[in-house]
Amino acid sequence: MSLLFFITFSLHATFAQAEGVVIDSDFKVARLGTSTKYFEDKTNSYTFDYLSQRQSAIPWVKANQTHFNFGFSDSTFWFKGEIVNKTNLDKYLIIDFGDSLLDQIDLYFMHENGQSVVKRLGTRRLDEDNMSKLTFATGFKIEAGERVSYFIRIKASAFLQTPLRIWNANDFIDEQSQHKLMVGMFTGLFLMMICYLIFLYIHLHDARLIQYVVFIMCYLSVIWILEGFGFVYNVSFIAHYYDSIIVILMGVIGLNLSLFARQLLKLRYRSWFSLSTKILIFFSTVVISSSVLFSFKTSIILMSILALGITLLSIVCGLFFIRNESKDVRFYVLSLVYFILGIDIHILTRFGLLGQNEFTDYISELSALIVLVYLCWNFAKQMAHDRVVKKDVEKQMTSANERYYSVFQNAAEGMFTTSLEGSILAINKSMCRLLGFINLEDMQKSGNLTADEFYADPDLREKIIKRLRVEGEINSIEMSGYDRYGEIFHGEINMRLNIQPDITVIDGSFVNTTKRKQHEIKLASIAKYDQLTGLVNRTHFEKLVGVSLESKCSVLEDNILLYLDLDQFKLVNDICGHDIGDSLLKKITVVLKSFLDENAILARFGGDEFGILLNKTNFDSALETADTIRCGIENFRFTHNSRHFVLGVSIGIVILDESIENFSQALSLADTACFTAKEQGRNRVHVYSKSNDVMLGHQREMRWIGVLREALDADRFELAFQTIKPLSSAVDEGYRYEILLRLRDEQGVLQSPSEFIAAAENYNFMSQLDRWVVKTYCQWLSSNPKHLANLSSASINLCGQSLVDRSMHTYIEKTISAYGIPPEKLCFEITESQAIMDFERTILFMNKFKDLGCRFSLDDFGSGFSSYSYIKRLPIDQLKIDGSFVKNIETDHVDYTMVKSFNEIAKAVNIKTVAEYVENENIKNILSGIGIDYVQGYLIAKPALLVDLVDIEHLDSA
């Protein structure tokens, strides 16, 4: 609770900030932090005259702090700000620095009439301003409507922190009066405790009492010095040796706390506890002597370390003793931990690390008082212990019985006592509620007084009793039962035979696990069934197919797997939304069930894919069932918002014979058959056959997808390049090449992309490869800055999936930016067929990266639709003529004419041209005569790995 109040007060103190120092009729107090600027004078040489005359030349910093905290610093800090009196009355104000550890403060006021007022608050309160001796604050007057500028100079050898508040004089006096009254009250209580401890020492002669007295006196001395009482009474000794006295007193306090812990830990000895207390005792002596041996700053750091050590030890003690000791010991430990944390909070507040409020001002005094009150009470209890008469044994037994009955009745778990025959003799409230009754009286009125009436299995109690007679006790027997209303409940029952001289009874308890059991049932349902359609899900279907694969069928019967994929279902999702698509799937489920008998197992794999397992059925019957389903789906009509949709279904059939080893293989073959059905025109049934070329190709592609995923995870892809050379000798540019992709198999052999690109495109894997190529190449360029500087253009192929994927756009842009690659050095190649697949999104992609600076090349031009309008509409920089026209250009006049036409059209719209498949000098010369800009082929350079390009550059430079 204390920590909760502390957090609440700290947040309030943090956010309750004044917006500026404006004095109005309701003004009471404001923090200067939000309207003050400060400047750190590291040379300690600036003067007020210099700062006031050259304010604009000084790098003032806007504070925006409610509590200034600059830590340990040898610098002088200057603060400046303005105070505006918007009232019609003269105001008497007080600036409160709120800290007693500041060394020197000078305060300068500049009035509008040019008059300056200087207040030197001196060093350690040795000055002419009497108010500062007690409160470290000073007053001044501001006339009605006047604006006053102030400058404050502060320096501290310890940690420099101050809240810097400005008060209305009367409110400040009231606040200080209340504060000093509280300090006085705490002081009076502590002095009373000292007297009481001395009185106890006279009677008990316990040396610990003197230790407690010393602790209180040191603690009070620290409080009085920090509150300024040592200065107000002009005790010059305190003024001169302020630093040393603080350090010595704090060291003595730490020593006492360490001794308290050592005395406490004797209750349960632990070697590492003992070692910890010895270290703290030694460190306390170091702190005491540090006032002579070290600087005040070093002493403050040592005190902080000591406080941290004592805090950690007290928390460990609290955790250790909270359960392993008596109530008195636990209370003492908790109160001691509370006191130490109170001191820590007070210190952190003084350091300016926590917000200041009434709670933090008095927490250490309050916590110390709690500890001392407890100690005094404990000693008083010790004095009166011998005079206390022990309670009567009968009263103790009565009290124990009452406590037992209370525990019995109010226990969270059900508790009961029955006879061996099952008559209920006693039952608590929890068990009554579980059985549907208010209490035992309610149960007696209903006539339900035998336990076996509530068992779901009537024979279970008899079995338990037989076992109980032998073992005497049973635990955690799962059971289910019905309450008076017929609602089922589940739980674990524990029973013990209680043999009395006159009667033998059964004492039992019941742990209600109904909610857990219901949750387990729900999880089991989720694990087996699809939550949308209620059909068997893929995981459970896999187990059922596994059972079918292990079973043996007769000669005339087979186990047959059907794989169903709805045609045109995606159209419904795209037009009507996924909610309508889900509704359609539920209706399709009903349609499918209507064509199957009760022995067939229908499952949903996900999306619009279903599976059917027909066990021990005739193949012709299975084929007839599949075609019936196909016709039923074809005749099914779905209407939404006056739009009518006609669906179809492609079905693949696989016989689960001895050649199929597992579910994955069976599903793969069924999927292949379904794919073949789609390839042959959709909405048809296809039976798997090993000799079907289409199916074999599909299986081969599916295997490639697994290989590609493994290669991507194992980073077995490599980048290659093929040089693109200008035909004109006048063109002098750096490297120009096309980036190519190679796959190194597990044996280390490089695989041509023609082996796997088709599979990657058919199964939407190309975009993942594109991401890898873009990132890997940009990373390589970044690590080879010399090559990047000499690079003219690098062409990177992108698939159609990447062009229409918005996330791919963002990925490429971030990758280029992350590796610092100039966009103009990258040229993205797209094929003609890819460009028109989703023309609008392709244009969007190209425009975005054109604006960024990238270039674009239209690849394999002429092999697709060959529409010249694409050249005009697409923002391309170069046209790459398909190699099928180039390789026969020296013998085929049609190819020559088409290449020439392509080049002329490109030149008309100011686009560069690149010719592929340049295999000999004759082809190169013909292309040069046509006017082609760049050529690429084996004559120019064969593809090579990109890593070898760096070695080539090194050889060239050598």
Solvent accessible surface area in square Angstrom, and as a share of the most:
residue,aa,sasa,rsa
1,M,161,0.72
2,S,29,0.19
3,L,104,0.52
4,L,104,0.52
5,F,102,0.43
6,F,18,0.08
7,I,92,0.46
8,T,77,0.45
9,F,84,0.35
10,S,14,0.09
11,L,96,0.48
12,H,124,0.55
13,A,12,0.09
14,T,56,0.32
15,F,156,0.65
16,A,58,0.45
17,Q,70,0.31
18,A,30,0.23
19,E,175,0.78
20,G,25,0.24
21,V,6,0.04
22,V,63,0.36
23,I,0,0.00
24,D,66,0.34
25,S,92,0.59
26,D,121,0.63
27,F,27,0.11
28,K,128,0.54
29,V,64,0.37
30,A,8,0.06
31,R,33,0.12
32,L,0,0.00
33,G,0,0.00
34,T,21,0.12
35,S,31,0.20
36,T,0,0.00
37,K,84,0.36
38,Y,37,0.14
39,F,19,0.08
40,E,62,0.28
41,D,1,0.00
42,K,154,0.65
43,T,97,0.56
44,N,63,0.33
45,S,76,0.49
46,Y,68,0.26
47,T,78,0.46
48,F,22,0.09
49,D,88,0.46
50,Y,84,0.32
51,L,0,0.00
52,S,21,0.13
53,Q,146,0.65
54,R,122,0.44
55,Q,60,0.27
56,S,119,0.77
57,A,54,0.42
58,I,14,0.07
59,P,93,0.59
60,W,37,0.13
61,V,70,0.40
62,K,96,0.41
63,A,9,0.07
64,N,100,0.51
65,Q,60,0.26
66,T,21,0.12
67,H,26,0.12
68,F,0,0.00
69,N,49,0.25
70,F,44,0.18
71,G,27,0.26
72,F,72,0.30
73,S,18,0.11
74,D,103,0.53
75,S,9,0.06
76,T,1,0.00
77,F,4,0.02
78,W,1,0.00
79,F,0,0.00
80,K,36,0.15
81,G,13,0.13
82,E,80,0.36
83,I,0,0.00
84,V,22,0.13
85,N,1,0.00
86,K,139,0.59
87,T,19,0.11
88,N,143,0.73
89,L,124,0.62
90,D,64,0.33
91,K,35,0.15
92,Y,130,0.50
93,L,1,0.01
94,I,6,0.03
95,I,0,0.00
96,D,4,0.02
97,F,0,0.00
98,G,22,0.21
99,D,4,0.02
100,S,9,0.06
101,L,11,0.05
102,L,0,0.00
103,D,21,0.11
104,Q,58,0.26
105,I,0,0.00
106,D,4,0.02
107,L,0,0.00
108,Y,12,0.04
109,F,2,0.01
110,M,55,0.25
111,H,32,0.14
112,E,117,0.52
113,N,120,0.62
114,G,57,0.55
115,Q,102,0.45
116,S,58,0.37
117,V,50,0.29
118,V,71,0.41
119,K,52,0.22
120,R,128,0.47
121,L,1,0.00
122,G,16,0.16
123,T,67,0.39
124,R,19,0.07
125,R,5,0.02
126,L,96,0.48
127,D,24,0.13
128,E,135,0.60
129,D,28,0.14
130,N,115,0.59
131,M,74,0.33
132,S,0,0.00
133,K,34,0.14
134,L,51,0.25
135,T,24,0.14
136,F,7,0.03
137,A,0,0.00
138,T,0,0.00
139,G,25,0.24
140,F,24,0.10
141,K,86,0.37
142,I,0,0.00
143,E,96,0.43
144,A,42,0.33
145,G,54,0.52
146,E,20,0.09
147,R,106,0.39
148,V,0,0.00
149,S,30,0.20
150,Y,1,0.00
151,F,3,0.01
152,I,0,0.00
153,R,42,0.15
154,I,0,0.00
155,K,59,0.25
156,A,2,0.01
157,S,51,0.33
158,A,0,0.00
159,F,8,0.03
160,L,0,0.00
161,Q,2,0.01
162,T,0,0.00
163,P,1,0.01
164,L,0,0.00
165,R,39,0.14
166,I,0,0.00
167,W,23,0.08
168,N,29,0.15
169,A,17,0.13
170,N,105,0.54
171,D,33,0.17
172,F,4,0.02
173,I,94,0.48
174,D,80,0.41
175,E,55,0.25
176,Q,31,0.14
177,S,64,0.41
178,Q,115,0.51
179,H,27,0.12
180,K,40,0.17
181,L,114,0.57
182,M,63,0.28
183,V,4,0.02
184,G,41,0.39
185,M,104,0.46
186,F,19,0.08
187,T,12,0.07
188,G,29,0.28
189,L,64,0.32
190,F,1,0.01
191,L,89,0.44
192,M,128,0.57
193,M,30,0.13
194,I,18,0.09
195,C,87,0.52
196,Y,76,0.29
197,L,0,0.00
198,I,78,0.40
199,F,97,0.40
200,L,1,0.00
201,Y,74,0.28
202,I,107,0.54
203,H,99,0.44
204,L,51,0.25
205,H,135,0.60
206,D,31,0.16
207,A,79,0.61
208,R,95,0.35
209,L,0,0.00
210,I,74,0.38
211,Q,29,0.13
212,Y,8,0.03
213,V,13,0.08
214,V,62,0.36
215,F,7,0.03
216,I,1,0.01
217,M,108,0.48
218,C,15,0.09
219,Y,10,0.04
220,L,17,0.08
221,S,43,0.28
222,V,8,0.05
223,I,10,0.05
224,W,91,0.32
225,I,8,0.04
226,L,27,0.14
227,E,22,0.10
228,G,4,0.04
229,F,27,0.11
230,G,6,0.06
231,F,8,0.03
232,V,55,0.31
233,Y,143,0.54
234,N,113,0.58
235,V,59,0.34
236,S,68,0.44
237,F,124,0.52
238,I,29,0.15
239,A,9,0.07
240,H,125,0.56
241,Y,119,0.45
242,Y,2,0.01
243,D,40,0.21
244,S,36,0.23
245,I,26,0.13
246,I,9,0.04
247,V,1,0.01
248,I,68,0.34
249,L,24,0.12
250,M,42,0.19
251,G,0,0.00
252,V,28,0.16
253,I,7,0.03
254,G,3,0.03
255,L,41,0.20
256,N,7,0.04
257,L,11,0.06
258,S,1,0.01
259,L,51,0.25
260,F,6,0.03
261,A,9,0.07
262,R,106,0.39
263,Q,52,0.23
264,L,12,0.06
265,L,9,0.04
266,K,148,0.63
267,L,94,0.47
268,R,95,0.35
269,Y,151,0.57
270,R,101,0.37
271,S,77,0.50
272,W,130,0.46
273,F,1,0.00
274,S,29,0.19
275,L,107,0.53
276,S,31,0.20
277,T,1,0.01
278,K,110,0.47
279,I,96,0.49
280,L,18,0.09
281,I,32,0.16
282,F,138,0.57
283,F,46,0.19
284,S,0,0.00
285,T,61,0.35
286,V,39,0.23
287,V,0,0.00
288,I,45,0.23
289,S,44,0.29
290,S,0,0.00
291,S,22,0.14
292,V,129,0.74
293,L,121,0.60
294,F,96,0.40
295,S,66,0.43
296,F,24,0.10
297,K,61,0.26
298,T,49,0.29
299,S,1,0.01
300,I,6,0.03
301,I,77,0.39
302,L,27,0.13
303,M,24,0.11
304,S,46,0.30
305,I,87,0.44
306,L,7,0.04
307,A,24,0.19
308,L,108,0.54
309,G,22,0.21
310,I,11,0.06
311,T,13,0.08
312,L,102,0.51
313,L,12,0.06
314,S,7,0.04
315,I,66,0.34
316,V,53,0.30
317,C,5,0.03
318,G,7,0.07
319,L,131,0.65
320,F,40,0.17
321,F,0,0.00
322,I,62,0.31
323,R,211,0.77
324,N,68,0.35
325,E,36,0.16
326,S,63,0.40
327,K,152,0.64
328,D,45,0.23
329,V,26,0.15
330,R,75,0.27
331,F,104,0.43
332,Y,23,0.09
333,V,3,0.01
334,L,88,0.44
335,S,7,0.05
336,L,9,0.04
337,V,20,0.11
338,Y,51,0.19
339,F,2,0.01
340,I,8,0.04
341,L,52,0.26
342,G,0,0.00
343,I,21,0.11
344,D,24,0.12
345,I,15,0.07
346,H,23,0.10
347,I,44,0.22
348,L,66,0.33
349,T,9,0.05
350,R,46,0.17
351,F,41,0.17
352,G,14,0.13
353,L,107,0.53
354,L,49,0.24
355,G,17,0.16
356,Q,41,0.18
357,N,22,0.11
358,E,126,0.57
359,F,34,0.14
360,T,0,0.00
361,D,31,0.16
362,Y,33,0.13
363,I,6,0.03
364,S,2,0.01
365,E,6,0.03
366,L,76,0.38
367,S,0,0.00
368,A,1,0.01
369,L,23,0.11
370,I,62,0.32
371,V,6,0.03
372,L,3,0.02
373,V,70,0.40
374,Y,13,0.05
375,L,11,0.05
376,C,9,0.05
377,W,130,0.46
378,N,49,0.25
379,F,7,0.03
380,A,35,0.27
381,K,93,0.40
382,Q,95,0.42
383,M,53,0.24
384,A,34,0.26
385,H,125,0.56
386,D,132,0.68
387,R,175,0.64
388,V,102,0.58
389,V,130,0.75
390,K,183,0.78
391,K,151,0.64
392,D,78,0.40
393,V,109,0.63
394,E,127,0.57
395,K,138,0.59
396,Q,91,0.40
397,M,112,0.50
398,T,67,0.39
399,S,41,0.26
400,A,37,0.29
401,N,90,0.46
402,E,110,0.49
403,R,145,0.53
404,Y,142,0.54
405,Y,133,0.51
406,S,53,0.34
407,V,97,0.56
408,F,17,0.07
409,Q,30,0.13
410,N,102,0.52
411,A,20,0.15
412,A,105,0.82
413,E,70,0.31
414,G,6,0.06
415,M,44,0.20
416,F,18,0.07
417,T,25,0.14
418,T,3,0.02
419,S,13,0.08
420,L,37,0.18
421,E,141,0.63
422,G,1,0.01
423,S,47,0.30
424,I,19,0.10
425,L,83,0.41
426,A,34,0.26
427,I,7,0.04
428,N,1,0.00
429,K,90,0.38
430,S,16,0.11
431,M,18,0.08
432,C,1,0.01
433,R,153,0.56
434,L,31,0.16
435,L,7,0.03
436,G,19,0.18
437,F,5,0.02
438,I,134,0.68
439,N,63,0.32
440,L,50,0.25
441,E,103,0.46
442,D,29,0.15
443,M,0,0.00
444,Q,96,0.43
445,K,157,0.67
446,S,49,0.31
447,G,53,0.51
448,N,40,0.21
449,L,65,0.32
450,T,48,0.28
451,A,16,0.12
452,D,70,0.36
453,E,87,0.39
454,F,14,0.06
455,Y,21,0.08
456,A,38,0.29
457,D,63,0.33
458,P,101,0.64
459,D,81,0.42
460,L,34,0.17
461,R,17,0.06
462,E,101,0.45
463,K,126,0.53
464,I,7,0.04
465,I,15,0.08
466,K,125,0.53
467,R,108,0.40
468,L,1,0.00
469,R,143,0.52
470,V,128,0.73
471,E,99,0.44
472,G,25,0.24
473,E,84,0.38
474,I,4,0.02
475,N,88,0.45
476,S,66,0.43
477,I,31,0.16
478,E,113,0.51
479,M,16,0.07
480,S,34,0.22
481,G,0,0.00
482,Y,99,0.38
483,D,24,0.13
484,R,97,0.35
485,Y,154,0.59
486,G,47,0.45
487,E,115,0.52
488,I,77,0.39
489,F,11,0.04
490,H,21,0.09
491,G,3,0.03
492,E,40,0.18
493,I,5,0.03
494,N,33,0.17
495,M,5,0.02
496,R,111,0.41
497,L,30,0.15
498,N,35,0.18
499,I,131,0.66
500,Q,78,0.35
501,P,141,0.88
502,D,130,0.67
503,I,85,0.43
504,T,39,0.23
505,V,13,0.08
506,I,0,0.00
507,D,39,0.20
508,G,9,0.09
509,S,18,0.12
510,F,2,0.01
511,V,59,0.34
512,N,86,0.44
513,T,14,0.08
514,T,19,0.11
515,K,173,0.73
516,R,121,0.44
517,K,68,0.29
518,Q,96,0.43
519,H,101,0.45
520,E,79,0.36
521,I,101,0.51
522,K,127,0.54
523,L,89,0.45
524,A,49,0.38
525,S,47,0.30
526,I,74,0.38
527,A,60,0.47
528,K,87,0.37
529,Y,89,0.34
530,D,26,0.13
531,Q,120,0.54
532,L,49,0.24
533,T,20,0.12
534,G,48,0.46
535,L,8,0.04
536,V,20,0.12
537,N,26,0.13
538,R,116,0.42
539,T,79,0.46
540,H,33,0.15
541,F,0,0.00
542,E,76,0.34
543,K,131,0.56
544,L,44,0.22
545,V,0,0.00
546,G,24,0.23
547,V,97,0.56
548,S,6,0.04
549,L,39,0.19
550,E,148,0.66
551,S,49,0.31
552,K,187,0.79
553,C,47,0.28
554,S,66,0.42
555,V,150,0.86
556,L,143,0.71
557,E,63,0.28
558,D,45,0.23
559,N,5,0.03
560,I,0,0.00
561,L,0,0.00
562,L,0,0.00
563,Y,15,0.06
564,L,1,0.00
565,D,23,0.12
566,L,5,0.03
567,D,5,0.03
568,Q,93,0.41
569,F,11,0.05
570,K,144,0.61
571,L,85,0.42
572,V,0,0.00
573,N,28,0.15
574,D,95,0.49
575,I,73,0.37
576,C,24,0.14
577,G,28,0.27
578,H,130,0.58
579,D,118,0.61
580,I,42,0.21
581,G,0,0.00
582,D,53,0.27
583,S,43,0.28
584,L,0,0.00
585,L,3,0.02
586,K,103,0.44
587,K,96,0.41
588,I,0,0.00
589,T,5,0.03
590,V,102,0.58
591,V,26,0.15
592,L,1,0.00
593,K,106,0.45
594,S,81,0.52
595,F,70,0.29
596,L,29,0.15
597,D,96,0.50
598,E,167,0.75
599,N,109,0.56
600,A,17,0.13
601,I,36,0.18
602,L,15,0.07
603,A,0,0.00
604,R,32,0.12
605,F,25,0.10
606,G,32,0.31
607,G,45,0.44
608,D,29,0.15
609,E,57,0.26
610,F,0,0.00
611,G,0,0.00
612,I,0,0.00
613,L,0,0.00
614,L,17,0.08
615,N,55,0.28
616,K,117,0.49
617,T,28,0.16
618,N,68,0.35
619,F,56,0.23
620,D,99,0.51
621,S,52,0.34
622,A,0,0.00
623,L,68,0.34
624,E,121,0.54
625,T,32,0.18
626,A,0,0.00
627,D,61,0.32
628,T,58,0.34
629,I,0,0.00
630,R,45,0.17
631,C,44,0.26
632,G,12,0.12
633,I,0,0.00
634,E,62,0.28
635,N,107,0.55
636,F,40,0.17
637,R,134,0.49
638,F,11,0.04
639,T,71,0.42
640,H,46,0.21
641,N,120,0.62
642,S,100,0.65
643,R,126,0.46
644,H,134,0.60
645,F,13,0.05
646,V,82,0.47
647,L,5,0.03
648,G,5,0.05
649,V,0,0.00
650,S,0,0.00
651,I,0,0.00
652,G,0,0.00
653,I,0,0.00
654,V,3,0.02
655,I,56,0.28
656,L,14,0.07
657,D,62,0.32
658,E,165,0.74
659,S,53,0.34
660,I,12,0.06
661,E,144,0.65
662,N,74,0.38
663,F,12,0.05
664,S,75,0.49
665,Q,65,0.29
666,A,0,0.00
667,L,14,0.07
668,S,35,0.22
669,L,14,0.07
670,A,0,0.00
671,D,37,0.19
672,T,0,0.00
673,A,0,0.00
674,C,2,0.01
675,F,56,0.23
676,T,0,0.00
677,A,0,0.00
678,K,42,0.18
679,E,106,0.47
680,Q,80,0.36
681,G,51,0.49
682,R,110,0.40
683,N,39,0.20
684,R,101,0.37
685,V,38,0.22
686,H,29,0.13
687,V,48,0.27
688,Y,41,0.16
689,S,46,0.30
690,K,139,0.59
691,S,93,0.60
692,N,35,0.18
693,D,115,0.60
694,V,67,0.39
695,M,0,0.00
696,L,72,0.36
697,G,16,0.16
698,H,6,0.03
699,Q,26,0.11
700,R,131,0.48
701,E,35,0.15
702,M,55,0.24
703,R,150,0.55
704,W,43,0.15
705,I,10,0.05
706,G,32,0.31
707,V,58,0.33
708,L,0,0.00
709,R,129,0.47
710,E,100,0.45
711,A,0,0.00
712,L,41,0.21
713,D,128,0.66
714,A,61,0.47
715,D,96,0.50
716,R,47,0.17
717,F,7,0.03
718,E,46,0.21
719,L,12,0.06
720,A,1,0.01
721,F,15,0.06
722,Q,18,0.08
723,T,44,0.26
724,I,3,0.02
725,K,94,0.40
726,P,28,0.18
727,L,30,0.15
728,S,57,0.37
729,S,119,0.77
730,A,92,0.71
731,V,63,0.36
732,D,142,0.74
733,E,61,0.27
734,G,39,0.37
735,Y,65,0.25
736,R,26,0.10
737,Y,3,0.01
738,E,13,0.06
739,I,6,0.03
740,L,34,0.17
741,L,18,0.09
742,R,42,0.15
743,L,1,0.00
744,R,74,0.27
745,D,31,0.16
746,E,129,0.58
747,Q,146,0.65
748,G,33,0.32
749,V,86,0.50
750,L,68,0.34
751,Q,45,0.20
752,S,56,0.36
753,P,33,0.21
754,S,91,0.58
755,E,93,0.42
756,F,0,0.00
757,I,46,0.23
758,A,53,0.41
759,A,2,0.01
760,A,0,0.00
761,E,74,0.33
762,N,90,0.46
763,Y,67,0.25
764,N,107,0.55
765,F,3,0.01
766,M,19,0.08
767,S,18,0.12
768,Q,78,0.35
769,L,2,0.01
770,D,5,0.03
771,R,68,0.25
772,W,42,0.15
773,V,13,0.07
774,V,1,0.00
775,K,94,0.40
776,T,37,0.21
777,Y,0,0.00
778,C,0,0.00
779,Q,93,0.41
780,W,34,0.12
781,L,0,0.00
782,S,50,0.32
783,S,80,0.51
784,N,28,0.14
785,P,92,0.58
786,K,138,0.58
787,H,2,0.01
788,L,25,0.12
789,A,78,0.61
790,N,72,0.37
791,L,5,0.03
792,S,26,0.17
793,S,2,0.01
794,A,0,0.00
795,S,2,0.01
796,I,1,0.01
797,N,57,0.29
798,L,4,0.02
799,C,6,0.04
800,G,3,0.03
801,Q,45,0.20
802,S,0,0.00
803,L,0,0.00
804,V,34,0.19
805,D,47,0.25
806,R,153,0.56
807,S,61,0.39
808,M,0,0.00
809,H,7,0.03
810,T,60,0.35
811,Y,59,0.22
812,I,0,0.00
813,E,62,0.28
814,K,137,0.58
815,T,11,0.06
816,I,5,0.03
817,S,86,0.55
818,A,82,0.64
819,Y,61,0.23
820,G,54,0.52
821,I,5,0.02
822,P,38,0.24
823,P,29,0.18
824,E,93,0.42
825,K,35,0.15
826,L,0,0.00
827,C,4,0.02
828,F,0,0.00
829,E,1,0.00
830,I,0,0.00
831,T,30,0.18
832,E,4,0.02
833,S,59,0.38
834,Q,31,0.14
835,A,1,0.00
836,I,43,0.22
837,M,124,0.55
838,D,49,0.25
839,F,33,0.14
840,E,125,0.56
841,R,116,0.42
842,T,0,0.00
843,I,35,0.18
844,L,79,0.39
845,F,0,0.00
846,M,0,0.00
847,N,66,0.34
848,K,76,0.32
849,F,0,0.00
850,K,65,0.28
851,D,131,0.68
852,L,69,0.34
853,G,28,0.27
854,C,2,0.01
855,R,70,0.26
856,F,0,0.00
857,S,0,0.00
858,L,0,0.00
859,D,10,0.05
860,D,42,0.22
861,F,0,0.00
862,G,9,0.09
863,S,70,0.45
864,G,39,0.38
865,F,133,0.56
866,S,39,0.25
867,S,35,0.23
868,Y,90,0.34
869,S,56,0.36
870,Y,34,0.13
871,I,4,0.02
872,K,166,0.70
873,R,140,0.51
874,L,6,0.03
875,P,35,0.22
876,I,14,0.07
877,D,39,0.20
878,Q,8,0.03
879,L,0,0.00
880,K,0,0.00
881,I,0,0.00
882,D,19,0.10
883,G,1,0.01
884,S,54,0.35
885,F,26,0.11
886,V,0,0.00
887,K,96,0.40
888,N,67,0.34
889,I,5,0.03
890,E,68,0.31
891,T,119,0.69
892,D,54,0.28
893,H,140,0.62
894,V,97,0.56
895,D,17,0.09
896,Y,71,0.27
897,T,68,0.40
898,M,64,0.29
899,V,0,0.00
900,K,84,0.36
901,S,34,0.22
902,F,3,0.01
903,N,6,0.03
904,E,94,0.42
905,I,58,0.30
906,A,0,0.00
907,K,88,0.37
908,A,84,0.65
909,V,63,0.36
910,N,141,0.72
911,I,10,0.05
912,K,107,0.45
913,T,0,0.00
914,V,0,0.00
915,A,0,0.00
916,E,24,0.11
917,Y,108,0.41
918,V,0,0.00
919,E,81,0.37
920,N,53,0.27
921,E,97,0.43
922,N,75,0.39
923,I,2,0.01
924,K,43,0.18
925,N,90,0.46
926,I,41,0.21
927,L,0,0.00
928,S,58,0.38
929,G,69,0.67
930,I,21,0.11
931,G,31,0.30
932,I,6,0.03
933,D,30,0.15
934,Y,14,0.05
935,V,0,0.00
936,Q,7,0.03
937,G,4,0.04
938,Y,123,0.47
939,L,59,0.29
940,I,34,0.17
941,A,32,0.25
942,K,133,0.57
943,P,42,0.27
944,A,36,0.28
945,L,33,0.16
946,L,4,0.02
947,V,93,0.53
948,D,61,0.32
949,L,7,0.03
950,V,28,0.16
951,D,82,0.42
952,I,75,0.38
953,E,26,0.12
954,H,113,0.51
955,L,135,0.67
956,D,107,0.55
957,S,80,0.52
958,A,117,0.91
